[in-house]
Amino acid sequence: MISRISPLIVFLLLLFCIRFQSTNTTTNDTVTNTIQPGHSLSTSETIVSTNGIFELGFFTPGNSTKYYLGIRFKKVSTQNVVWVANREYPFPNSSAALCLNSDGNLVISDGRMTYMMANTSAGNGTYAMLLDTGNLIVTNKVLEVLWQSFDYPTDTIIPGMKLELDFVATSWKSTEDPAPGLFSLQLSSSDQLTIWEGSKVYRISSIYTFGVLSHSDWYGYGTITWPINYTSGISKMVLDVYGQLKLQSWSEDDQRWHSLQSSRCGNYDLCGAFSVCNETAEVPCGCLTGFKPVSADAWSNGNSSSTGCLRKTALQCTKNIDVQKDGFFRMSIVDWPDNPQHRETANPTDCQSACLNNCSCVAYAYYYIKRDPKNPKDPKLQCLVWHGALLNLKQHSADDINGIDFYLKLATSDLVKLDANSRNQTSIDTVNNNSISSTNFKFGVLQILVLTLSTPFAMLILGLLFYYVRRKLRKKGEDLLQLDVGMTQTTENSELSEVSKPGDGKKKEVKMPLFSFKSVAAATDNFSDANKLGEGGFGPVYKGILRKGDEVAVKRLSKRSGQGWEELKNEAMLIAKLQHKNLVRLLGCCIERDEKILVYEYMSNKSLDFFLFDPEKRKILDWGTRLQVIEGVAQGLLYLHQYSRHGNYGQVRGDRTWWILYLMLYLLCMWHSDTLT
């Protein structure tokens, strides 16, 4: 902040600073890293950090005669300035001085104008200190940071500096003018550094571009710190006057800066929509897998900046369960595109579903961040989805540890065509105008003979492989989510009419659907407690929801129940044979490794004792309903005793049948008691 003040006030201010100069002025014999209240720092004086790494003082850049207050590397002879205090308000002569006044504010004055650097209004007890990190702070006796230069960066990022979402660094106007230039650098919420040319995006670089930062330094919520490494030498990251972000390291041997410029893939929208940029490739731009160049001629000539790519096969995007849905192609070690949208999800599967079930979503990605930097075991999943055109997708080298997996939505037909060996690689579609010479296809007689004899053998191997894969798939079981409960009801009723005849001695094979454990887990939301219906002696029972909205009951045999394979087999075979409208139907089972699961018809009205033994809910059952229950129980018992399949009566457990008889007797007693009252 700069202001014009009267000569009298300037005189009094300088007089206050000079009052203590005889005891506090820095001399060549005394080096300090602090500025105490009343101490002034002239254009010929400096303060130095404790270990002599950084220095605070006035400088005149290049051939300029204007004075700026800045922080610079003390042991570096050229391009050493990392921070400028008054870049917009230089002082014209050497009469300028820095002072910490009695209010705890840092000001620069030359007798005619005053520039206030830090306005803390902290009063007595404050002082300024230059740290070995290059950070100038105003603090107090309890070491509370009241102001710091790291919060007001210029064009340079140095180790120890924290970048936040409001972080803005601005280039110099020229190599000899520290005034704000045309380019600015900002941190985005998707851990990317965006370079602006005025109000237009000029370049986008990942915070991991130079390898000095990693995901372990990214804490989410828009905060990242460049960790200090005292053994790696002097380094800095600079936004130069041309808008290039450079990582520079100082060489003591040849006394100069060595620069590593941000990649050539940094220019915004260099390759166009649905493309990927690979800086290590001869032609950096290429189409994503499943896409083709808009202009083949421009692509072959290496000019792809204005063309981009088109999808080869349109997405299905359907909710029809009979049509196979779209899928995802995983790209590894990439820097994801612009404009991601955040989704709140609990796990990677939910993140995938959020994109798969949205027709406008074209890709998704996820990663984990630390909610607390001091607690590395406290990660939080961040789910990102993309809609519309994908821009600025970059491919990292194979040895880059900062690459992220990226999942691109493709049509099923495109995924099927992909070779298994290239599923996890980024495919770059280019146009090859070089024709293959016909001489490359001239084989000798021996080659043709070997090829002819090997063809039947190869077909035999493929046939055996197909048989083996098909057999393995059958063993995995059917998809429970695709089960049509209504269709199974129709099938079982027709089968019942054939086997319910008394005296029919035909033995029919009971068809028992075998479901995969994966589909059973999906139907029950991975056996969540929210879907738990109850728990018996043999294990818990869950409610499962199928694709068409049908509900089933899933009994998961507990490993501690003591019920083994024989008990499960007997129960499954018994209930499968007892198909009757008044008996709970067994729809199938699941047997995978140690898992033994039975899938039953779901009874939405809950258990009868839920109503009978509750003083309030029992009133819901009027005597018309109770008589229907009694009749249904009687019909079920009649079927069990007379019309069930031959040989099943001896397998009916006594505790269950007597419990049913006891229930009937209880209902009759309740009926008589209510009638008498």
C-alpha positions in Angstrom: 0.0 0.0 0.0 1.4 3.4 -0.9 0.3 6.8 0.2 1.5 10.5 0.0 2.1 12.0 3.4 3.2 15.4 4.6 7.0 16.1 5.0 6.5 16.6 8.8 5.2 13.0 9.3 8.0 11.6 7.1 10.5 13.5 9.2 9.1 12.2 12.5 9.0 8.6 11.1 12.6 8.7 10.0 13.6 10.3 13.3 12.0 7.5 15.2 13.9 4.9 13.1 17.2 6.7 13.4 16.8 7.0 17.2 17.9 3.4 17.8 20.2 3.1 14.8 23.4 3.7 16.8 22.7 0.5 18.8 20.9 -1.7 16.3 22.3 -0.9 12.8 23.7 -3.8 11.0 27.4 -3.5 10.3 29.8 -5.6 8.3 31.0 -7.0 11.6 27.6 -7.9 13.0 25.2 -10.1 11.0 21.6 -10.4 12.1 18.4 -12.1 10.8 15.9 -9.8 12.5 14.6 -6.2 12.4 13.7 -4.9 15.7 11.2 -2.0 16.3 12.9 1.3 15.4 15.6 -0.3 13.4 16.0 0.9 9.8 17.5 -1.0 6.9 19.1 1.3 4.3 19.8 0.5 0.7 23.4 -0.5 1.5 22.4 -2.9 4.4 21.1 -6.4 4.5 19.9 -9.0 7.0 20.8 -12.7 6.5 19.1 -15.9 7.6 20.6 -17.9 10.4 22.6 -20.3 8.1 23.4 -17.7 5.5 21.0 -19.1 2.8 18.9 -16.1 2.1 19.4 -12.4 2.3 17.0 -9.4 2.5 18.0 -6.1 1.0 17.5 -3.5 -1.7 18.6 -4.1 -5.3 18.5 -2.5 -8.7 17.7 -5.0 -11.5 19.9 -4.9 -14.6 20.5 -1.4 -15.9 17.6 0.0 -13.9 18.2 2.8 -11.4 15.1 2.0 -9.4 15.3 0.4 -6.0 13.4 -2.6 -4.9 13.4 -4.5 -1.6 13.7 -8.2 -2.2 14.8 -11.6 -0.8 17.5 -13.4 -2.7 19.9 -16.4 -2.5 23.0 -15.1 -0.7 25.5 -17.5 -2.3 24.1 -17.3 -5.8 25.5 -14.6 -8.1 22.9 -14.3 -10.8 19.1 -14.4 -11.1 19.0 -14.8 -7.3 15.9 -12.8 -6.4 13.0 -14.9 -5.2 10.7 -12.3 -3.8 10.0 -8.6 -4.3 8.2 -6.4 -1.8 7.4 -3.3 -3.8 7.4 -4.6 -7.4 4.7 -2.1 -8.4 6.1 0.9 -6.4 9.9 1.2 -6.9 11.9 3.9 -5.2 13.8 6.3 -7.5 17.0 6.7 -5.4 19.1 5.3 -2.6 17.5 7.3 0.2 14.8 4.6 0.7 14.9 2.6 4.0 12.9 -0.3 5.6 11.6 0.2 9.1 9.5 -1.7 11.6 7.5 1.0 13.4 6.1 1.0 16.8 2.7 -0.4 15.6 4.4 -3.6 14.3 4.1 -2.6 10.6 6.9 -2.9 8.0 7.2 0.2 5.9 9.5 1.5 3.2 10.0 5.2 2.9 12.4 7.6 1.2 11.2 10.9 2.7 8.6 11.6 0.0 6.5 8.5 -0.1 5.9 5.5 2.1 5.0 1.9 1.1 3.5 -0.2 3.8 4.5 -3.9 3.4 2.9 -5.5 6.4 -0.1 -4.0 8.3 -0.4 -6.1 11.5 -1.2 -3.4 14.1 0.2 -5.8 16.6 1.8 -3.1 18.8 4.9 -3.6 20.9 6.8 -6.8 21.2 6.9 -7.6 17.5 9.9 -8.0 15.2 10.7 -9.1 11.7 12.8 -12.3 11.0 14.2 -13.8 7.8 14.1 -17.6 8.0 16.4 -20.1 6.3 13.4 -21.1 4.1 13.4 -17.6 2.5 10.3 -16.6 4.3 10.2 -13.1 5.9 7.9 -13.1 8.9 6.6 -10.6 11.4 6.2 -12.3 14.8 6.0 -11.7 18.5 7.4 -13.0 21.7 5.4 -16.2 21.6 6.5 -16.8 17.9 3.0 -16.2 16.5 3.3 -15.5 12.7 1.4 -12.2 12.2 2.5 -11.8 8.6 4.7 -13.7 6.1 6.1 -13.1 2.6 5.1 -16.6 1.5 1.5 -15.4 1.4 2.4 -12.8 -1.2 4.5 -14.6 -3.8 5.9 -12.9 -6.9 7.2 -15.2 -9.7 9.1 -17.8 -7.8 8.2 -20.9 -5.7 10.9 -22.2 -3.3 11.0 -25.3 -1.1 9.0 -24.8 2.1 6.4 -22.6 0.4 2.8 -23.8 0.8 0.5 -23.5 -2.2 -3.3 -23.0 -1.6 -6.3 -22.4 -3.8 -5.9 -18.7 -3.5 -2.2 -18.9 -4.5 -1.2 -16.6 -7.3 2.3 -16.0 -8.7 2.8 -13.4 -11.5 5.7 -13.2 -13.9 8.0 -10.2 -14.2 7.1 -7.7 -16.8 10.6 -8.1 -18.3 13.9 -9.6 -17.2 14.9 -6.2 -15.8 11.4 -5.1 -14.5 9.9 -6.9 -11.5 6.5 -5.2 -12.1 3.6 -7.7 -12.7 3.8 -9.2 -16.2 1.4 -10.8 -18.5 1.4 -14.3 -17.1 0.1 -15.6 -13.8 0.2 -19.0 -12.1 -2.7 -20.5 -10.0 -3.4 -23.8 -8.2 -6.6 -25.5 -9.2 -8.7 -27.9 -7.1 -7.7 -30.8 -9.3 -4.0 -30.5 -8.3 -3.0 -28.7 -11.5 -1.1 -25.5 -12.0 -2.8 -23.3 -14.5 -0.9 -20.6 -16.3 -3.1 -17.6 -17.5 -2.2 -15.1 -20.2 -4.4 -12.3 -18.9 -7.9 -13.8 -18.7 -7.1 -16.7 -21.1 -5.8 -20.1 -20.2 -2.3 -20.4 -21.7 -0.9 -23.6 -20.3 -1.8 -26.3 -17.7 0.9 -28.2 -15.9 0.6 -30.9 -13.2 2.0 -30.1 -9.8 4.0 -33.3 -10.3 5.5 -32.2 -13.6 9.1 -31.9 -12.4 9.0 -34.8 -9.9 9.8 -32.5 -6.9 6.2 -33.0 -5.6 4.4 -36.3 -5.2 0.9 -37.4 -4.1 2.2 -37.8 -0.5 2.6 -34.0 -0.4 -1.0 -33.4 -1.6 -3.3 -33.2 1.3 -6.5 -32.4 -0.6 -8.7 -29.4 0.0 -6.4 -27.3 -2.1 -3.1 -27.3 -0.1 0.3 -28.6 -1.1 3.8 -27.9 0.2 7.1 -28.2 -1.6 9.1 -30.3 1.0 12.5 -29.0 1.9 15.5 -31.2 1.1 18.7 -29.6 2.4 20.9 -32.2 0.6 19.5 -31.5 -2.9 21.2 -28.1 -3.2 19.6 -24.7 -4.2 16.5 -24.9 -6.4 13.5 -22.9 -7.4 10.5 -23.0 -9.7 10.1 -19.8 -11.8 7.3 -18.5 -14.1 9.4 -16.6 -16.6 8.4 -13.6 -18.7 7.3 -15.8 -21.6 4.9 -17.9 -19.6 7.1 -20.9 -19.2 7.3 -22.7 -15.9 10.9 -23.8 -15.2 12.5 -25.8 -12.5 16.0 -24.4 -11.9 18.9 -25.8 -9.8 22.1 -24.0 -9.0 25.4 -25.6 -10.0 28.3 -24.8 -7.8 30.8 -26.2 -10.4 30.0 -23.8 -13.3 28.2 -21.2 -11.2 25.0 -21.1 -13.3 21.4 -22.2 -13.2 20.4 -25.4 -15.0 16.8 -25.3 -16.1 14.2 -28.0 -16.7 11.3 -26.5 -18.7 7.8 -27.8 -18.4 6.8 -30.3 -21.0 5.9 -29.5 -24.6 2.5 -31.0 -23.8 1.8 -28.0 -21.5 0.2 -25.7 -24.1 -3.5 -25.6 -23.5 -5.7 -27.8 -25.9 -2.6 -28.7 -27.9 -3.9 -31.9 -29.3 -7.7 -31.3 -29.4 -10.6 -33.1 -27.9 -10.3 -36.9 -26.9 -6.6 -37.0 -27.6 -3.6 -37.7 -25.5 -0.2 -35.9 -25.4 3.0 -37.9 -24.9 6.0 -35.7 -24.6 8.4 -38.6 -25.1 6.9 -39.6 -28.4 8.2 -38.3 -31.8 4.7 -37.1 -32.6 3.3 -36.1 -29.2 -0.3 -36.0 -30.1 -2.5 -39.1 -30.6 -6.0 -40.3 -30.3 -7.4 -42.1 -27.2 -8.1 -45.8 -27.6 -11.5 -46.2 -29.3 -11.1 -42.8 -31.2 -9.9 -41.7 -34.6 -8.5 -38.4 -35.9 -11.0 -35.9 -37.2 -8.6 -35.1 -40.1 -6.3 -38.0 -41.2 -4.2 -35.7 -43.4 -3.5 -33.2 -40.7 -2.7 -36.1 -38.3 -0.2 -37.6 -40.6 1.5 -34.3 -41.2 2.0 -33.9 -37.4 -0.5 -31.0 -37.1 -3.2 -32.1 -34.7 -3.6 -29.0 -32.5 -6.8 -28.0 -34.2 -8.3 -31.3 -35.2 -8.8 -33.6 -32.2 -10.5 -37.0 -32.4 -13.9 -38.7 -32.8 -15.3 -41.8 -31.2 -15.2 -44.9 -33.4 -18.3 -46.5 -32.0 -21.2 -44.7 -30.3 -21.9 -45.6 -26.7 -25.0 -47.8 -26.0 -26.1 -45.9 -22.8 -29.1 -48.1 -22.1 -30.8 -49.5 -19.1 -32.1 -52.5 -20.9 -30.7 -55.5 -19.1 -30.8 -57.6 -22.3 -28.3 -55.2 -23.9 -24.7 -55.4 -22.7 -23.7 -52.1 -21.2 -20.7 -49.9 -22.0 -17.4 -50.5 -20.2 -14.2 -48.8 -19.2 -10.7 -48.9 -20.6 -8.0 -48.2 -18.0 -5.2 -45.8 -18.9 -2.2 -45.9 -16.5 0.3 -43.2 -15.5 -1.6 -40.3 -16.9 -2.3 -36.7 -15.9 -6.1 -36.4 -16.1 -8.0 -33.9 -18.3 -9.4 -30.5 -17.4 -12.7 -29.7 -15.7 -13.4 -32.8 -13.6 -16.5 -32.9 -11.4 -16.3 -34.2 -7.9 -18.7 -36.9 -6.7 -19.2 -38.1 -3.1 -18.7 -41.9 -3.1 -17.6 -44.4 -0.5 -15.5 -46.7 -2.7 -14.1 -47.1 -6.3 -17.1 -49.3 -7.3 -19.6 -46.5 -6.5 -17.4 -44.1 -8.4 -17.5 -46.3 -11.5 -21.3 -46.7 -11.1 -21.7 -42.9 -10.9 -20.2 -42.6 -14.4 -21.6 -45.8 -15.9 -25.2 -44.9 -15.0 -24.9 -41.4 -16.4 -25.1 -41.2 -20.2 -23.2 -37.9 -20.4 -20.3 -39.2 -18.4 -17.3 -40.1 -20.6 -14.7 -41.1 -18.0 -13.9 -41.3 -14.3 -10.9 -41.5 -12.0 -10.3 -41.8 -8.3 -7.5 -41.3 -5.8 -6.9 -41.1 -2.1 -5.9 -38.0 -0.1 -4.9 -37.5 3.5 -7.5 -35.8 5.6 -4.8 -35.1 8.3 -1.2 -34.6 7.2 -0.1 -36.0 10.6 -2.1 -39.1 10.2 -1.1 -41.1 7.1 -3.6 -43.8 7.9 -6.6 -41.5 7.4 -7.2 -41.5 3.6 -10.3 -40.2 1.9 -11.4 -41.3 -1.6 -11.8 -38.6 -4.2 -14.0 -39.5 -7.1 -13.8 -37.5 -10.3 -16.0 -37.7 -13.4 -15.9 -36.0 -16.8 -18.7 -34.9 -19.1 -18.3 -33.6 -22.7 -15.0 -33.3 -24.5 -11.8 -34.5 -22.8 -9.0 -31.9 -23.1 -5.3 -31.9 -22.0 -4.9 -35.5 -21.2 -1.2 -36.3 -20.8 0.7 -39.6 -20.7 3.6 -39.8 -18.3 6.6 -42.0 -18.7 6.6 -45.5 -17.3 8.9 -44.7 -14.4 6.8 -41.7 -13.2 5.4 -42.4 -9.8 2.9 -39.5 -10.0 0.7 -40.9 -12.8 -2.9 -41.6 -12.0 -5.2 -44.4 -13.4 -7.9 -43.0 -15.7 -10.9 -44.9 -16.9 -12.3 -44.1 -20.3 -15.9 -45.2 -21.2 -16.0 -47.2 -24.4 -18.6 -49.2 -26.3 -18.6 -52.9 -25.5 -17.7 -53.8 -29.1 -14.6 -51.6 -28.9 -13.5 -53.3 -25.6 -13.9 -56.8 -27.2 -11.7 -55.8 -30.1 -8.9 -54.7 -27.9 -6.0 -57.1 -27.6 -5.5 -58.5 -24.1 -1.9 -57.4 -24.1 -2.8 -53.8 -24.9 -5.7 -53.4 -22.5 -3.5 -51.5 -20.0 -1.7 -49.3 -22.5 -2.5 -46.1 -24.2 -3.1 -46.6 -27.9 -2.2 -43.8 -30.3 -3.9 -44.0 -33.7 -1.8 -42.6 -36.5 -2.0 -42.7 -40.2 0.8 -44.7 -41.8 1.3 -43.8 -45.5 4.1 -46.3 -46.0 2.8 -49.2 -48.1 4.1 -52.6 -47.2 6.1 -54.1 -50.0 4.7 -57.3 -51.5 8.1 -58.9 -51.2 7.6 -59.2 -47.5 4.9 -61.8 -48.1 6.9 -64.1 -50.3 7.4 -67.3 -48.4 9.5 -70.3 -49.4 8.0 -73.8 -49.8 9.2 -74.8 -46.3 7.4 -71.8 -44.7 4.2 -72.6 -46.5 4.4 -76.3 -45.5 4.9 -75.5 -41.8 2.1 -73.0 -41.9 -0.3 -75.6 -43.5 0.5 -78.3 -41.0 0.3 -76.0 -38.0 -3.2 -74.6 -38.8 -5.2 -77.8 -37.7 -3.1 -78.1 -34.6 -3.7 -74.4 -33.7 -7.5 -74.9 -34.3 -7.4 -77.9 -31.9 -5.7 -75.9 -29.2 -8.2 -73.0 -29.6 -11.1 -75.5 -29.4 -9.8 -77.0 -26.2 -9.2 -73.6 -24.8 -12.7 -72.5 -25.6 -14.1 -75.6 -23.9 -12.1 -75.0 -20.8 -13.1 -71.4 -20.5 -16.8 -72.2 -21.1 -16.6 -74.9 -18.4 -15.0 -72.5 -15.9 -17.7 -69.9 -16.6 -20.4 -72.4 -16.0 -18.8 -73.3 -12.6 -19.0 -69.7 -11.6 -22.8 -69.9 -11.6 -25.6 -67.8 -12.9 -26.2 -64.1 -12.3 -28.7 -63.8 -9.4 -29.4 -60.2 -10.5 -30.9 -61.4 -13.8 -33.3 -63.8 -12.1 -37.0 -63.4 -13.0 -38.9 -64.5 -9.9 -42.2 -64.4 -11.7 -40.9 -66.7 -14.4 -39.7 -69.2 -11.8 -43.1 -69.2 -10.3 -44.7 -70.2 -13.6 -42.2 -72.9 -14.2 -42.6 -74.4 -10.7 -46.4 -74.4 -10.9 -46.3 -76.4 -14.2 -43.8 -78.8 -12.7 -46.0 -79.2 -9.6 -49.0 -80.3 -11.6 -46.9 -83.2 -12.9 -45.6 -84.4 -9.6 -48.4 -83.8 -7.2 -50.4 -86.9 -8.2 -50.7 -89.4 -5.3 -48.9 -92.7 -6.0 -46.8 -91.3 -8.8 -43.5 -93.1 -8.4 -41.6 -91.3 -11.1 -38.3 -89.8 -9.9 -37.6 -86.4 -11.5 -34.3 -84.6 -11.2 -34.7 -81.4 -9.3 -33.2 -78.5 -11.1 -31.4 -76.3 -8.7 -30.1 -73.0 -10.0 -26.6 -72.2 -8.9 -25.8 -68.5 -8.5 -22.4 -66.9 -8.4 -21.2 -65.4 -5.2 -20.4 -62.1 -6.9 -24.0 -61.7 -8.0 -25.4 -62.7 -4.6 -23.1 -60.1 -2.9 -24.2 -57.4 -5.4 -27.9 -58.2 -4.7 -27.4 -57.8 -0.9 -25.2 -54.7 -1.2 -22.2 -56.8 -0.1 -24.3 -58.3 2.8 -24.8 -54.9 4.4 -26.4 -54.6 7.8 -29.1 -52.4 6.3 -30.3 -55.4 4.3 -30.1 -57.8 7.2 -33.5 -59.4 8.0 -32.4 -61.5 11.0 -30.2 -64.3 12.2 -30.9 -67.9 13.1 -29.0 -70.8 14.4 -27.3 -71.4 11.1 -26.5 -67.9 10.1 -27.9 -64.5 9.1 -30.6 -63.8 6.5 -30.4 -60.8 4.1 -32.8 -59.2 1.7 -31.6 -59.1 -1.9 -32.8 -56.7 -4.6 -32.6 -57.9 -8.3 -32.3 -55.9 -11.4 -36.1 -55.9 -12.1 -36.9 -54.8 -8.6 -37.8 -58.3 -7.3 -36.8 -59.1 -3.7 -35.3 -62.4 -2.4 -34.2 -63.7 1.0 -30.6 -64.8 1.2 -29.6 -67.2 3.9 -25.8 -67.2 4.4 -24.5 -70.2 6.3 -22.3 -69.2 9.2 -18.9 -70.9 9.3 -19.5 -71.3 13.1 -22.9 -72.9 12.7 -21.6 -76.5 12.4 -23.9 -77.1 9.5 -21.8 -78.8 6.8 -22.2 -79.7 3.2 -24.5 -82.7 3.9 -26.9 -80.7 6.0 -27.0 -77.9 3.4 -27.6 -80.4 0.6 -30.4 -82.2 2.5 -32.2 -78.9 3.3 -31.8 -77.6 -0.3 -33.0 -80.8 -1.9 -35.9 -81.1 0.6 -37.2 -77.6 0.0 -36.6 -77.7 -3.7 -38.9 -80.7 -3.9 -41.6 -79.1 -1.7 -43.0 -76.6 -4.2 -46.4 -75.4 -3.0 -48.1 -72.0 -2.8 -48.3 -72.2 1.0 -44.6 -73.1 1.4 -41.6 -70.8 1.0 -39.9 -71.5 -2.3 -36.2 -72.2 -2.7 -35.0 -70.3 -5.7 -31.4 -71.5 -5.8 -28.2 -71.7 -4.0 -24.5 -70.5 -4.1 -21.5 -72.7 -3.3 -18.1 -71.1 -3.8 -15.1 -72.0 -1.7 -16.2 -71.7 2.0 -19.5 -69.9 1.1 -22.8 -71.8 1.4 -25.8 -69.8 0.6 -29.5 -70.5 0.0 -31.8 -68.1 -1.9 -35.5 -68.1 -0.9 -38.7 -66.4 -1.9 -38.9 -63.1 0.1 -41.9 -62.8 2.5 -42.6 -59.1 2.5 -45.2 -59.3 5.4 -42.5 -60.5 7.8 -42.9 -63.4 10.2 -46.3 -64.3 11.7 -45.1 -64.1 15.3 -44.2 -60.4 14.5 -47.9 -59.7 14.7 -49.2 -62.5 17.0 -47.1 -61.7 20.1 -47.2 -57.9 19.9 -50.2 -56.4 21.8 -50.6 -53.6 19.3 -49.8 -55.3 16.0 -52.0 -58.3 16.8 -55.0 -56.1 16.3 -54.2 -55.8 12.6 -55.1 -59.5 12.2 -58.9 -59.7 12.1 -60.5 -63.1 12.4 -61.0 -63.3 8.6 -57.3 -62.9 8.1 -56.5 -65.4 10.9 -58.8 -68.0 9.3 -57.0 -67.6 6.0 -53.7 -68.2 7.8 -55.1 -71.3 9.5 -56.3 -72.6 6.1 -53.0 -71.9 4.5 -51.1 -73.7 7.2 -53.5 -76.6 6.9 -53.0 -76.7 3.1 -49.3 -76.8 3.6 -49.5 -79.6 6.1 -51.8 -81.5 3.9 -49.3 -81.3 1.1 -46.5 -82.3 3.3 -48.3 -85.4 4.6 -50.1 -86.6 1.5 -49.0 -85.0 -1.8 -45.3 -84.3 -1.5 -42.9 -86.3 -3.5 -42.3 -89.9 -2.6 -39.8 -90.4 0.2 -39.8 -86.8 1.4 -41.9 -87.3 4.5 -39.2 -88.9 6.5 -36.9 -85.8 5.9 -39.4 -83.3 7.4 -38.0 -82.1 10.7 -40.3 -82.8 13.7 -39.6 -79.5 15.4 -40.9 -77.6 12.4 -44.1 -79.7 11.8 -45.0 -79.7 15.5 -44.4 -76.0 15.7 -46.9 -75.5 12.9 -49.5 -77.7 14.7 -48.9 -75.7 17.9 -49.4 -72.5 16.0 -52.8 -73.8 14.8 -53.8 -74.8 18.3 -52.8 -71.3 19.6 -54.8 -69.6 17.0 -57.9 -71.6 17.8 -57.5 -70.9 21.6 -57.1 -67.2 20.9 -60.2 -67.3 18.7 -62.3 -68.9 21.5 -60.9 -66.6 24.1 -61.8 -63.5 22.1 -65.3 -65.0 21.3 -66.0 -65.6 25.0 -65.0 -62.1 26.0 
